[in-house]
Amino acid sequence: MKCPVCGGEAKATGKEWKFGQFDAKGYKCSSCAKSFSAYYKAGKLSHTVPKAK
Ligand SMILES: [Zn+2]
């Protein structure tokens, strides 16, 4: 997963959950240390949401 903040390599945290009709996964960027969530719909990436922290 490409980091939406810096474009670096972000790794899955292993955290996954359901959000309405989306499947969400947690990611953390190894370049800028930002965490974000990626939302998938029908197996395709829909959008990413940066975490506040
Ligand atoms: Zn980053």
mmCIF file of the protein (N, C-alpha, C, O) and its ligand, coordinates in Angstrom:
data_MODEL
# 
_entry.id   MODEL 
# 
loop_
_entity.id 
_entity.type 
_entity.pdbx_number_of_molecules 
1 polymer     1 
2 non-polymer 1 
# 
_entity_poly.entity_id                      1 
_entity_poly.type                           'polypeptide(L)' 
_entity_poly.nstd_linkage                   no 
_entity_poly.nstd_monomer                   no 
_entity_poly.pdbx_seq_one_letter_code       MKCPVCGGEAKATGKEWKFGQFDAKGYKCSSCAKSFSAYYKAGKLSHTVPKAK 
_entity_poly.pdbx_seq_one_letter_code_can   MKCPVCGGEAKATGKEWKFGQFDAKGYKCSSCAKSFSAYYKAGKLSHTVPKAK 
_entity_poly.pdbx_strand_id                 A 
# 
loop_
_entity_poly_seq.entity_id 
_entity_poly_seq.num 
_entity_poly_seq.mon_id 
_entity_poly_seq.hetero 
1 1  MET n 
1 2  LYS n 
1 3  CYS n 
1 4  PRO n 
1 5  VAL n 
1 6  CYS n 
1 7  GLY n 
1 8  GLY n 
1 9  GLU n 
1 10 ALA n 
1 11 LYS n 
1 12 ALA n 
1 13 THR n 
1 14 GLY n 
1 15 LYS n 
1 16 GLU n 
1 17 TRP n 
1 18 LYS n 
1 19 PHE n 
1 20 GLY n 
1 21 GLN n 
1 22 PHE n 
1 23 ASP n 
1 24 ALA n 
1 25 LYS n 
1 26 GLY n 
1 27 TYR n 
1 28 LYS n 
1 29 CYS n 
1 30 SER n 
1 31 SER n 
1 32 CYS n 
1 33 ALA n 
1 34 LYS n 
1 35 SER n 
1 36 PHE n 
1 37 SER n 
1 38 ALA n 
1 39 TYR n 
1 40 TYR n 
1 41 LYS n 
1 42 ALA n 
1 43 GLY n 
1 44 LYS n 
1 45 LEU n 
1 46 SER n 
1 47 HIS n 
1 48 THR n 
1 49 VAL n 
1 50 PRO n 
1 51 LYS n 
1 52 ALA n 
1 53 LYS n 
# 
loop_
_struct_asym.id 
_struct_asym.entity_id 
A 1 
B 2 
# 
loop_
_chem_comp.id 
_chem_comp.type 
_chem_comp.mon_nstd_flag 
ALA 'L-peptide linking' y 
ASP 'L-peptide linking' y 
CYS 'L-peptide linking' y 
GLN 'L-peptide linking' y 
GLU 'L-peptide linking' y 
GLY 'peptide linking'   y 
HIS 'L-peptide linking' y 
LEU 'L-peptide linking' y 
LYS 'L-peptide linking' y 
MET 'L-peptide linking' y 
PHE 'L-peptide linking' y 
PRO 'L-peptide linking' y 
SER 'L-peptide linking' y 
THR 'L-peptide linking' y 
TRP 'L-peptide linking' y 
TYR 'L-peptide linking' y 
VAL 'L-peptide linking' y 
ZN  non-polymer         . 
# 
_pdbx_entity_nonpoly.entity_id   2 
_pdbx_entity_nonpoly.name        ? 
_pdbx_entity_nonpoly.comp_id     ZN 
# 
_pdbx_nonpoly_scheme.asym_id         B 
_pdbx_nonpoly_scheme.entity_id       2 
_pdbx_nonpoly_scheme.mon_id          ZN 
_pdbx_nonpoly_scheme.ndb_seq_num     1 
_pdbx_nonpoly_scheme.pdb_seq_num     101 
_pdbx_nonpoly_scheme.auth_seq_num    101 
_pdbx_nonpoly_scheme.pdb_mon_id      ZN 
_pdbx_nonpoly_scheme.auth_mon_id     ZN 
_pdbx_nonpoly_scheme.pdb_strand_id   A 
_pdbx_nonpoly_scheme.pdb_ins_code    . 
# 
loop_
_atom_site.group_PDB 
_atom_site.id 
_atom_site.type_symbol 
_atom_site.label_atom_id 
_atom_site.label_alt_id 
_atom_site.label_comp_id 
_atom_site.label_asym_id 
_atom_site.label_entity_id 
_atom_site.label_seq_id 
_atom_site.pdbx_PDB_ins_code 
_atom_site.Cartn_x 
_atom_site.Cartn_y 
_atom_site.Cartn_z 
_atom_site.occupancy 
_atom_site.B_iso_or_equiv 
_atom_site.pdbx_formal_charge 
_atom_site.auth_seq_id 
_atom_site.auth_comp_id 
_atom_site.auth_asym_id 
_atom_site.auth_atom_id 
_atom_site.pdbx_PDB_model_num 
ATOM   1   N  N  . MET A 1 1  ? 0.858   -1.218 0.000  1.00 0.00 ? 1   MET A N  1 
ATOM   2   C  CA . MET A 1 1  ? 0.000   0.000  0.000  1.00 0.00 ? 1   MET A CA 1 
ATOM   3   C  C  . MET A 1 1  ? 0.874   1.241  0.000  1.00 0.00 ? 1   MET A C  1 
ATOM   4   O  O  . MET A 1 1  ? 1.813   1.346  0.789  1.00 0.00 ? 1   MET A O  1 
ATOM   5   N  N  . LYS A 1 2  ? 0.573   2.164  -0.867 1.00 0.00 ? 2   LYS A N  1 
ATOM   6   C  CA . LYS A 1 2  ? 1.331   3.404  -0.939 1.00 0.00 ? 2   LYS A CA 1 
ATOM   7   C  C  . LYS A 1 2  ? 0.766   4.392  0.082  1.00 0.00 ? 2   LYS A C  1 
ATOM   8   O  O  . LYS A 1 2  ? -0.447  4.572  0.196  1.00 0.00 ? 2   LYS A O  1 
ATOM   9   N  N  . CYS A 1 3  ? 1.662   5.014  0.806  1.00 0.00 ? 3   CYS A N  1 
ATOM   10  C  CA . CYS A 1 3  ? 1.231   5.984  1.807  1.00 0.00 ? 3   CYS A CA 1 
ATOM   11  C  C  . CYS A 1 3  ? 0.579   7.194  1.140  1.00 0.00 ? 3   CYS A C  1 
ATOM   12  O  O  . CYS A 1 3  ? 1.162   7.785  0.231  1.00 0.00 ? 3   CYS A O  1 
ATOM   13  N  N  . PRO A 1 4  ? -0.642  7.573  1.589  1.00 0.00 ? 4   PRO A N  1 
ATOM   14  C  CA . PRO A 1 4  ? -1.321  8.733  0.994  1.00 0.00 ? 4   PRO A CA 1 
ATOM   15  C  C  . PRO A 1 4  ? -0.693  10.058 1.410  1.00 0.00 ? 4   PRO A C  1 
ATOM   16  O  O  . PRO A 1 4  ? -0.963  11.096 0.806  1.00 0.00 ? 4   PRO A O  1 
ATOM   17  N  N  . VAL A 1 5  ? 0.140   10.018 2.435  1.00 0.00 ? 5   VAL A N  1 
ATOM   18  C  CA . VAL A 1 5  ? 0.751   11.250 2.938  1.00 0.00 ? 5   VAL A CA 1 
ATOM   19  C  C  . VAL A 1 5  ? 2.052   11.559 2.197  1.00 0.00 ? 5   VAL A C  1 
ATOM   20  O  O  . VAL A 1 5  ? 2.228   12.658 1.671  1.00 0.00 ? 5   VAL A O  1 
ATOM   21  N  N  . CYS A 1 6  ? 2.961   10.583 2.161  1.00 0.00 ? 6   CYS A N  1 
ATOM   22  C  CA . CYS A 1 6  ? 4.288   10.843 1.598  1.00 0.00 ? 6   CYS A CA 1 
ATOM   23  C  C  . CYS A 1 6  ? 4.614   9.980  0.388  1.00 0.00 ? 6   CYS A C  1 
ATOM   24  O  O  . CYS A 1 6  ? 5.631   10.202 -0.269 1.00 0.00 ? 6   CYS A O  1 
ATOM   25  N  N  . GLY A 1 7  ? 3.767   8.998  0.081  1.00 0.00 ? 7   GLY A N  1 
ATOM   26  C  CA . GLY A 1 7  ? 4.023   8.150  -1.072 1.00 0.00 ? 7   GLY A CA 1 
ATOM   27  C  C  . GLY A 1 7  ? 4.988   7.013  -0.781 1.00 0.00 ? 7   GLY A C  1 
ATOM   28  O  O  . GLY A 1 7  ? 5.368   6.266  -1.682 1.00 0.00 ? 7   GLY A O  1 
ATOM   29  N  N  . GLY A 1 8  ? 5.382   6.885  0.479  1.00 0.00 ? 8   GLY A N  1 
ATOM   30  C  CA . GLY A 1 8  ? 6.288   5.824  0.883  1.00 0.00 ? 8   GLY A CA 1 
ATOM   31  C  C  . GLY A 1 8  ? 5.567   4.501  1.032  1.00 0.00 ? 8   GLY A C  1 
ATOM   32  O  O  . GLY A 1 8  ? 4.376   4.381  0.746  1.00 0.00 ? 8   GLY A O  1 
ATOM   33  N  N  . GLU A 1 9  ? 6.316   3.514  1.483  1.00 0.00 ? 9   GLU A N  1 
ATOM   34  C  CA . GLU A 1 9  ? 5.736   2.181  1.643  1.00 0.00 ? 9   GLU A CA 1 
ATOM   35  C  C  . GLU A 1 9  ? 5.056   2.048  2.997  1.00 0.00 ? 9   GLU A C  1 
ATOM   36  O  O  . GLU A 1 9  ? 5.692   2.217  4.037  1.00 0.00 ? 9   GLU A O  1 
ATOM   37  N  N  . ALA A 1 10 ? 3.769   1.747  2.984  1.00 0.00 ? 10  ALA A N  1 
ATOM   38  C  CA . ALA A 1 10 ? 3.015   1.558  4.218  1.00 0.00 ? 10  ALA A CA 1 
ATOM   39  C  C  . ALA A 1 10 ? 2.696   0.079  4.383  1.00 0.00 ? 10  ALA A C  1 
ATOM   40  O  O  . ALA A 1 10 ? 2.332   -0.607 3.428  1.00 0.00 ? 10  ALA A O  1 
ATOM   41  N  N  . LYS A 1 11 ? 2.838   -0.390 5.606  1.00 0.00 ? 11  LYS A N  1 
ATOM   42  C  CA . LYS A 1 11 ? 2.607   -1.804 5.878  1.00 0.00 ? 11  LYS A CA 1 
ATOM   43  C  C  . LYS A 1 11 ? 1.305   -2.004 6.643  1.00 0.00 ? 11  LYS A C  1 
ATOM   44  O  O  . LYS A 1 11 ? 0.919   -1.179 7.471  1.00 0.00 ? 11  LYS A O  1 
ATOM   45  N  N  . ALA A 1 12 ? 0.641   -3.110 6.348  1.00 0.00 ? 12  ALA A N  1 
ATOM   46  C  CA . ALA A 1 12 ? -0.597  -3.442 7.054  1.00 0.00 ? 12  ALA A CA 1 
ATOM   47  C  C  . ALA A 1 12 ? -0.288  -3.719 8.518  1.00 0.00 ? 12  ALA A C  1 
ATOM   48  O  O  . ALA A 1 12 ? 0.694   -4.384 8.849  1.00 0.00 ? 12  ALA A O  1 
ATOM   49  N  N  . THR A 1 13 ? -1.139  -3.201 9.376  1.00 0.00 ? 13  THR A N  1 
ATOM   50  C  CA . THR A 1 13 ? -0.953  -3.430 10.808 1.00 0.00 ? 13  THR A CA 1 
ATOM   51  C  C  . THR A 1 13 ? -1.558  -4.762 11.232 1.00 0.00 ? 13  THR A C  1 
ATOM   52  O  O  . THR A 1 13 ? -1.328  -5.227 12.348 1.00 0.00 ? 13  THR A O  1 
ATOM   53  N  N  . GLY A 1 14 ? -2.326  -5.368 10.348 1.00 0.00 ? 14  GLY A N  1 
ATOM   54  C  CA . GLY A 1 14 ? -2.990  -6.618 10.683 1.00 0.00 ? 14  GLY A CA 1 
ATOM   55  C  C  . GLY A 1 14 ? -4.389  -6.396 11.223 1.00 0.00 ? 14  GLY A C  1 
ATOM   56  O  O  . GLY A 1 14 ? -5.146  -7.342 11.443 1.00 0.00 ? 14  GLY A O  1 
ATOM   57  N  N  . LYS A 1 15 ? -4.719  -5.133 11.433 1.00 0.00 ? 15  LYS A N  1 
ATOM   58  C  CA . LYS A 1 15 ? -6.046  -4.799 11.943 1.00 0.00 ? 15  LYS A CA 1 
ATOM   59  C  C  . LYS A 1 15 ? -7.023  -4.686 10.770 1.00 0.00 ? 15  LYS A C  1 
ATOM   60  O  O  . LYS A 1 15 ? -6.784  -3.950 9.813  1.00 0.00 ? 15  LYS A O  1 
ATOM   61  N  N  . GLU A 1 16 ? -8.118  -5.424 10.867 1.00 0.00 ? 16  GLU A N  1 
ATOM   62  C  CA . GLU A 1 16 ? -9.133  -5.373 9.815  1.00 0.00 ? 16  GLU A CA 1 
ATOM   63  C  C  . GLU A 1 16 ? -10.505 -5.311 10.451 1.00 0.00 ? 16  GLU A C  1 
ATOM   64  O  O  . GLU A 1 16 ? -10.749 -5.927 11.488 1.00 0.00 ? 16  GLU A O  1 
ATOM   65  N  N  . TRP A 1 17 ? -11.385 -4.577 9.834  1.00 0.00 ? 17  TRP A N  1 
ATOM   66  C  CA . TRP A 1 17 ? -12.742 -4.504 10.365 1.00 0.00 ? 17  TRP A CA 1 
ATOM   67  C  C  . TRP A 1 17 ? -13.713 -4.132 9.255  1.00 0.00 ? 17  TRP A C  1 
ATOM   68  O  O  . TRP A 1 17 ? -13.325 -3.738 8.155  1.00 0.00 ? 17  TRP A O  1 
ATOM   69  N  N  . LYS A 1 18 ? -14.993 -4.272 9.589  1.00 0.00 ? 18  LYS A N  1 
ATOM   70  C  CA . LYS A 1 18 ? -16.064 -3.930 8.655  1.00 0.00 ? 18  LYS A CA 1 
ATOM   71  C  C  . LYS A 1 18 ? -16.557 -2.529 8.959  1.00 0.00 ? 18  LYS A C  1 
ATOM   72  O  O  . LYS A 1 18 ? -16.719 -2.149 10.118 1.00 0.00 ? 18  LYS A O  1 
ATOM   73  N  N  . PHE A 1 19 ? -16.791 -1.770 7.907  1.00 0.00 ? 19  PHE A N  1 
ATOM   74  C  CA . PHE A 1 19 ? -17.356 -0.438 8.089  1.00 0.00 ? 19  PHE A CA 1 
ATOM   75  C  C  . PHE A 1 19 ? -18.466 -0.275 7.049  1.00 0.00 ? 19  PHE A C  1 
ATOM   76  O  O  . PHE A 1 19 ? -18.217 0.073  5.895  1.00 0.00 ? 19  PHE A O  1 
ATOM   77  N  N  . GLY A 1 20 ? -19.686 -0.535 7.490  1.00 0.00 ? 20  GLY A N  1 
ATOM   78  C  CA . GLY A 1 20 ? -20.800 -0.496 6.544  1.00 0.00 ? 20  GLY A CA 1 
ATOM   79  C  C  . GLY A 1 20 ? -20.568 -1.494 5.429  1.00 0.00 ? 20  GLY A C  1 
ATOM   80  O  O  . GLY A 1 20 ? -20.382 -2.683 5.689  1.00 0.00 ? 20  GLY A O  1 
ATOM   81  N  N  . GLN A 1 21 ? -20.577 -1.030 4.195  1.00 0.00 ? 21  GLN A N  1 
ATOM   82  C  CA . GLN A 1 21 ? -20.364 -1.932 3.061  1.00 0.00 ? 21  GLN A CA 1 
ATOM   83  C  C  . GLN A 1 21 ? -18.893 -2.026 2.691  1.00 0.00 ? 21  GLN A C  1 
ATOM   84  O  O  . GLN A 1 21 ? -18.550 -2.638 1.679  1.00 0.00 ? 21  GLN A O  1 
ATOM   85  N  N  . PHE A 1 22 ? -18.020 -1.432 3.489  1.00 0.00 ? 22  PHE A N  1 
ATOM   86  C  CA . PHE A 1 22 ? -16.589 -1.468 3.222  1.00 0.00 ? 22  PHE A CA 1 
ATOM   87  C  C  . PHE A 1 22 ? -15.869 -2.456 4.130  1.00 0.00 ? 22  PHE A C  1 
ATOM   88  O  O  . PHE A 1 22 ? -16.307 -2.737 5.246  1.00 0.00 ? 22  PHE A O  1 
ATOM   89  N  N  . ASP A 1 23 ? -14.763 -2.971 3.630  1.00 0.00 ? 23  ASP A N  1 
ATOM   90  C  CA . ASP A 1 23 ? -13.810 -3.695 4.460  1.00 0.00 ? 23  ASP A CA 1 
ATOM   91  C  C  . ASP A 1 23 ? -12.652 -2.749 4.702  1.00 0.00 ? 23  ASP A C  1 
ATOM   92  O  O  . ASP A 1 23 ? -12.047 -2.242 3.758  1.00 0.00 ? 23  ASP A O  1 
ATOM   93  N  N  . ALA A 1 24 ? -12.345 -2.512 5.966  1.00 0.00 ? 24  ALA A N  1 
ATOM   94  C  CA . ALA A 1 24 ? -11.285 -1.570 6.296  1.00 0.00 ? 24  ALA A CA 1 
ATOM   95  C  C  . ALA A 1 24 ? -10.056 -2.309 6.800  1.00 0.00 ? 24  ALA A C  1 
ATOM   96  O  O  . ALA A 1 24 ? -10.148 -3.355 7.443  1.00 0.00 ? 24  ALA A O  1 
ATOM   97  N  N  . LYS A 1 25 ? -8.884  -1.721 6.481  1.00 0.00 ? 25  LYS A N  1 
ATOM   98  C  CA . LYS A 1 25 ? -7.628  -2.276 6.962  1.00 0.00 ? 25  LYS A CA 1 
ATOM   99  C  C  . LYS A 1 25 ? -6.761  -1.147 7.495  1.00 0.00 ? 25  LYS A C  1 
ATOM   100 O  O  . LYS A 1 25 ? -6.747  -0.042 6.953  1.00 0.00 ? 25  LYS A O  1 
ATOM   101 N  N  . GLY A 1 26 ? -6.046  -1.445 8.554  1.00 0.00 ? 26  GLY A N  1 
ATOM   102 C  CA . GLY A 1 26 ? -5.147  -0.457 9.123  1.00 0.00 ? 26  GLY A CA 1 
ATOM   103 C  C  . GLY A 1 26 ? -3.755  -0.565 8.509  1.00 0.00 ? 26  GLY A C  1 
ATOM   104 O  O  . GLY A 1 26 ? -3.247  -1.663 8.283  1.00 0.00 ? 26  GLY A O  1 
ATOM   105 N  N  . TYR A 1 27 ? -3.153  0.576  8.244  1.00 0.00 ? 27  TYR A N  1 
ATOM   106 C  CA . TYR A 1 27 ? -1.801  0.617  7.694  1.00 0.00 ? 27  TYR A CA 1 
ATOM   107 C  C  . TYR A 1 27 ? -0.967  1.617  8.455  1.00 0.00 ? 27  TYR A C  1 
ATOM   108 O  O  . TYR A 1 27 ? -1.482  2.574  9.033  1.00 0.00 ? 27  TYR A O  1 
ATOM   109 N  N  . LYS A 1 28 ? 0.332   1.379  8.447  1.00 0.00 ? 28  LYS A N  1 
ATOM   110 C  CA . LYS A 1 28 ? 1.251   2.345  9.031  1.00 0.00 ? 28  LYS A CA 1 
ATOM   111 C  C  . LYS A 1 28 ? 2.416   2.528  8.081  1.00 0.00 ? 28  LYS A C  1 
ATOM   112 O  O  . LYS A 1 28 ? 3.008   1.561  7.604  1.00 0.00 ? 28  LYS A O  1 
ATOM   113 N  N  . CYS A 1 29 ? 2.735   3.786  7.814  1.00 0.00 ? 29  CYS A N  1 
ATOM   114 C  CA . CYS A 1 29 ? 3.818   4.091  6.889  1.00 0.00 ? 29  CYS A CA 1 
ATOM   115 C  C  . CYS A 1 29 ? 5.163   3.970  7.602  1.00 0.00 ? 29  CYS A C  1 
ATOM   116 O  O  . CYS A 1 29 ? 5.334   4.477  8.711  1.00 0.00 ? 29  CYS A O  1 
ATOM   117 N  N  . SER A 1 30 ? 6.104   3.303  6.965  1.00 0.00 ? 30  SER A N  1 
ATOM   118 C  CA . SER A 1 30 ? 7.429   3.147  7.565  1.00 0.00 ? 30  SER A CA 1 
ATOM   119 C  C  . SER A 1 30 ? 8.316   4.347  7.267  1.00 0.00 ? 30  SER A C  1 
ATOM   120 O  O  . SER A 1 30 ? 9.382   4.486  7.867  1.00 0.00 ? 30  SER A O  1 
ATOM   121 N  N  . SER A 1 31 ? 7.899   5.213  6.356  1.00 0.00 ? 31  SER A N  1 
ATOM   122 C  CA . SER A 1 31 ? 8.689   6.394  6.026  1.00 0.00 ? 31  SER A CA 1 
ATOM   123 C  C  . SER A 1 31 ? 8.358   7.578  6.922  1.00 0.00 ? 31  SER A C  1 
ATOM   124 O  O  . SER A 1 31 ? 9.253   8.195  7.500  1.00 0.00 ? 31  SER A O  1 
ATOM   125 N  N  . CYS A 1 32 ? 7.055   7.900  7.039  1.00 0.00 ? 32  CYS A N  1 
ATOM   126 C  CA . CYS A 1 32 ? 6.666   9.086  7.811  1.00 0.00 ? 32  CYS A CA 1 
ATOM   127 C  C  . CYS A 1 32 ? 5.976   8.724  9.121  1.00 0.00 ? 32  CYS A C  1 
ATOM   128 O  O  . CYS A 1 32 ? 5.608   9.608  9.894  1.00 0.00 ? 32  CYS A O  1 
ATOM   129 N  N  . ALA A 1 33 ? 5.796   7.416  9.377  1.00 0.00 ? 33  ALA A N  1 
ATOM   130 C  CA . ALA A 1 33 ? 5.230   6.930  10.642 1.00 0.00 ? 33  ALA A CA 1 
ATOM   131 C  C  . ALA A 1 33 ? 3.769   7.324  10.850 1.00 0.00 ? 33  ALA A C  1 
ATOM   132 O  O  . ALA A 1 33 ? 3.255   7.233  11.965 1.00 0.00 ? 33  ALA A O  1 
ATOM   133 N  N  . LYS A 1 34 ? 3.094   7.764  9.780  1.00 0.00 ? 34  LYS A N  1 
ATOM   134 C  CA . LYS A 1 34 ? 1.668   8.085  9.883  1.00 0.00 ? 34  LYS A CA 1 
ATOM   135 C  C  . LYS A 1 34 ? 0.846   6.805  9.754  1.00 0.00 ? 34  LYS A C  1 
ATOM   136 O  O  . LYS A 1 34 ? 1.189   5.894  9.000  1.00 0.00 ? 34  LYS A O  1 
ATOM   137 N  N  . SER A 1 35 ? -0.239  6.766  10.505 1.00 0.00 ? 35  SER A N  1 
ATOM   138 C  CA . SER A 1 35 ? -1.169  5.648  10.394 1.00 0.00 ? 35  SER A CA 1 
ATOM   139 C  C  . SER A 1 35 ? -2.376  6.087  9.587  1.00 0.00 ? 35  SER A C  1 
ATOM   140 O  O  . SER A 1 35 ? -2.795  7.243  9.651  1.00 0.00 ? 35  SER A O  1 
ATOM   141 N  N  . PHE A 1 36 ? -2.920  5.168  8.839  1.00 0.00 ? 36  PHE A N  1 
ATOM   142 C  CA . PHE A 1 36 ? -4.141  5.486  8.105  1.00 0.00 ? 36  PHE A CA 1 
ATOM   143 C  C  . PHE A 1 36 ? -4.947  4.218  7.901  1.00 0.00 ? 36  PHE A C  1 
ATOM   144 O  O  . PHE A 1 36 ? -4.449  3.110  8.100  1.00 0.00 ? 36  PHE A O  1 
ATOM   145 N  N  . SER A 1 37 ? -6.187  4.391  7.507  1.00 0.00 ? 37  SER A N  1 
ATOM   146 C  CA . SER A 1 37 ? -7.068  3.264  7.238  1.00 0.00 ? 37  SER A CA 1 
ATOM   147 C  C  . SER A 1 37 ? -7.407  3.251  5.760  1.00 0.00 ? 37  SER A C  1 
ATOM   148 O  O  . SER A 1 37 ? -7.657  4.296  5.159  1.00 0.00 ? 37  SER A O  1 
ATOM   149 N  N  . ALA A 1 38 ? -7.414  2.069  5.182  1.00 0.00 ? 38  ALA A N  1 
ATOM   150 C  CA . ALA A 1 38 ? -7.809  1.925  3.781  1.00 0.00 ? 38  ALA A CA 1 
ATOM   151 C  C  . ALA A 1 38 ? -9.154  1.210  3.738  1.00 0.00 ? 38  ALA A C  1 
ATOM   152 O  O  . ALA A 1 38 ? -9.365  0.214  4.430  1.00 0.00 ? 38  ALA A O  1 
ATOM   153 N  N  . TYR A 1 39 ? -10.053 1.730  2.923  1.00 0.00 ? 39  TYR A N  1 
ATOM   154 C  CA . TYR A 1 39 ? -11.388 1.148  2.812  1.00 0.00 ? 39  TYR A CA 1 
ATOM   155 C  C  . TYR A 1 39 ? -11.560 0.499  1.456  1.00 0.00 ? 39  TYR A C  1 
ATOM   156 O  O  . TYR A 1 39 ? -11.329 1.113  0.415  1.00 0.00 ? 39  TYR A O  1 
ATOM   157 N  N  . TYR A 1 40 ? -11.968 -0.752 1.493  1.00 0.00 ? 40  TYR A N  1 
ATOM   158 C  CA . TYR A 1 40 ? -12.162 -1.520 0.268  1.00 0.00 ? 40  TYR A CA 1 
ATOM   159 C  C  . TYR A 1 40 ? -13.635 -1.827 0.084  1.00 0.00 ? 40  TYR A C  1 
ATOM   160 O  O  . TYR A 1 40 ? -14.355 -2.121 1.039  1.00 0.00 ? 40  TYR A O  1 
ATOM   161 N  N  . LYS A 1 41 ? -14.059 -1.753 -1.147 1.00 0.00 ? 41  LYS A N  1 
ATOM   162 C  CA . LYS A 1 41 ? -15.428 -2.107 -1.489 1.00 0.00 ? 41  LYS A CA 1 
ATOM   163 C  C  . LYS A 1 41 ? -15.360 -3.163 -2.587 1.00 0.00 ? 41  LYS A C  1 
ATOM   164 O  O  . LYS A 1 41 ? -14.773 -2.931 -3.644 1.00 0.00 ? 41  LYS A O  1 
ATOM   165 N  N  . ALA A 1 42 ? -15.951 -4.300 -2.340 1.00 0.00 ? 42  ALA A N  1 
ATOM   166 C  CA . ALA A 1 42 ? -15.937 -5.411 -3.298 1.00 0.00 ? 42  ALA A CA 1 
ATOM   167 C  C  . ALA A 1 42 ? -14.509 -5.756 -3.703 1.00 0.00 ? 42  ALA A C  1 
ATOM   168 O  O  . ALA A 1 42 ? -14.246 -6.074 -4.863 1.00 0.00 ? 42  ALA A O  1 
ATOM   169 N  N  . GLY A 1 43 ? -13.585 -5.692 -2.741 1.00 0.00 ? 43  GLY A N  1 
ATOM   170 C  CA . GLY A 1 43 ? -12.204 -6.092 -2.999 1.00 0.00 ? 43  GLY A CA 1 
ATOM   171 C  C  . GLY A 1 43 ? -11.346 -5.034 -3.658 1.00 0.00 ? 43  GLY A C  1 
ATOM   172 O  O  . GLY A 1 43 ? -10.163 -5.270 -3.903 1.00 0.00 ? 43  GLY A O  1 
ATOM   173 N  N  . LYS A 1 44 ? -11.915 -3.867 -3.954 1.00 0.00 ? 44  LYS A N  1 
ATOM   174 C  CA . LYS A 1 44 ? -11.135 -2.810 -4.591 1.00 0.00 ? 44  LYS A CA 1 
ATOM   175 C  C  . LYS A 1 44 ? -10.993 -1.627 -3.641 1.00 0.00 ? 44  LYS A C  1 
ATOM   176 O  O  . LYS A 1 44 ? -11.917 -1.288 -2.902 1.00 0.00 ? 44  LYS A O  1 
ATOM   177 N  N  . LEU A 1 45 ? -9.825  -1.011 -3.676 1.00 0.00 ? 45  LEU A N  1 
ATOM   178 C  CA . LEU A 1 45 ? -9.579  0.134  -2.816 1.00 0.00 ? 45  LEU A CA 1 
ATOM   179 C  C  . LEU A 1 45 ? -10.514 1.286  -3.171 1.00 0.00 ? 45  LEU A C  1 
ATOM   180 O  O  . LEU A 1 45 ? -10.583 1.716  -4.323 1.00 0.00 ? 45  LEU A O  1 
ATOM   181 N  N  . SER A 1 46 ? -11.225 1.775  -2.168 1.00 0.00 ? 46  SER A N  1 
ATOM   182 C  CA . SER A 1 46 ? -12.137 2.882  -2.389 1.00 0.00 ? 46  SER A CA 1 
ATOM   183 C  C  . SER A 1 46 ? -11.483 4.204  -1.999 1.00 0.00 ? 46  SER A C  1 
ATOM   184 O  O  . SER A 1 46 ? -11.420 5.132  -2.805 1.00 0.00 ? 46  SER A O  1 
ATOM   185 N  N  . HIS A 1 47 ? -11.004 4.285  -0.774 1.00 0.00 ? 47  HIS A N  1 
ATOM   186 C  CA . HIS A 1 47 ? -10.383 5.515  -0.308 1.00 0.00 ? 47  HIS A CA 1 
ATOM   187 C  C  . HIS A 1 47 ? -9.552  5.229  0.940  1.00 0.00 ? 47  HIS A C  1 
ATOM   188 O  O  . HIS A 1 47 ? -9.674  4.167  1.550  1.00 0.00 ? 47  HIS A O  1 
ATOM   189 N  N  . THR A 1 48 ? -8.724  6.173  1.303  1.00 0.00 ? 48  THR A N  1 
ATOM   190 C  CA . THR A 1 48 ? -7.938  6.054  2.520  1.00 0.00 ? 48  THR A CA 1 
ATOM   191 C  C  . THR A 1 48 ? -8.285  7.217  3.441  1.00 0.00 ? 48  THR A C  1 
ATOM   192 O  O  . THR A 1 48 ? -8.632  8.311  2.996  1.00 0.00 ? 48  THR A O  1 
ATOM   193 N  N  . VAL A 1 49 ? -8.179  6.945  4.736  1.00 0.00 ? 49  VAL A N  1 
ATOM   194 C  CA . VAL A 1 49 ? -8.479  7.979  5.726  1.00 0.00 ? 49  VAL A CA 1 
ATOM   195 C  C  . VAL A 1 49 ? -7.319  8.040  6.702  1.00 0.00 ? 49  VAL A C  1 
ATOM   196 O  O  . VAL A 1 49 ? -7.016  7.046  7.362  1.00 0.00 ? 49  VAL A O  1 
ATOM   197 N  N  . PRO A 1 50 ? -6.661  9.198  6.805  1.00 0.00 ? 50  PRO A N  1 
ATOM   198 C  CA . PRO A 1 50 ? -5.563  9.320  7.758  1.00 0.00 ? 50  PRO A CA 1 
ATOM   199 C  C  . PRO A 1 50 ? -6.071  9.300  9.179  1.00 0.00 ? 50  PRO A C  1 
ATOM   200 O  O  . PRO A 1 50 ? -7.172  9.774  9.460  1.00 0.00 ? 50  PRO A O  1 
ATOM   201 N  N  . LYS A 1 51 ? -5.274  8.756  10.073 1.00 0.00 ? 51  LYS A N  1 
ATOM   202 C  CA . LYS A 1 51 ? -5.642  8.738  11.492 1.00 0.00 ? 51  LYS A CA 1 
ATOM   203 C  C  . LYS A 1 51 ? -5.229  10.053 12.114 1.00 0.00 ? 51  LYS A C  1 
ATOM   204 O  O  . LYS A 1 51 ? -4.255  10.681 11.698 1.00 0.00 ? 51  LYS A O  1 
ATOM   205 N  N  . ALA A 1 52 ? -5.995  10.463 13.130 1.00 0.00 ? 52  ALA A N  1 
ATOM   206 C  CA . ALA A 1 52 ? -5.754  11.754 13.769 1.00 0.00 ? 52  ALA A CA 1 
ATOM   207 C  C  . ALA A 1 52 ? -4.383  11.794 14.433 1.00 0.00 ? 52  ALA A C  1 
ATOM   208 O  O  . ALA A 1 52 ? -3.727  12.835 14.457 1.00 0.00 ? 52  ALA A O  1 
ATOM   209 N  N  . LYS A 1 53 ? -3.964  10.674 14.962 1.00 0.00 ? 53  LYS A N  1 
ATOM   210 C  CA . LYS A 1 53 ? -2.711  10.640 15.713 1.00 0.00 ? 53  LYS A CA 1 
ATOM   211 C  C  . LYS A 1 53 ? -1.491  10.572 14.798 1.00 0.00 ? 53  LYS A C  1 
ATOM   212 O  O  . LYS A 1 53 ? -0.359  10.537 15.280 1.00 0.00 ? 53  LYS A O  1 
HETATM 213 ZN ZN . ZN  B 2 .  ? 4.161   8.143  4.679  1.00 0.00 2 101 ZN  A ZN 1 
# 
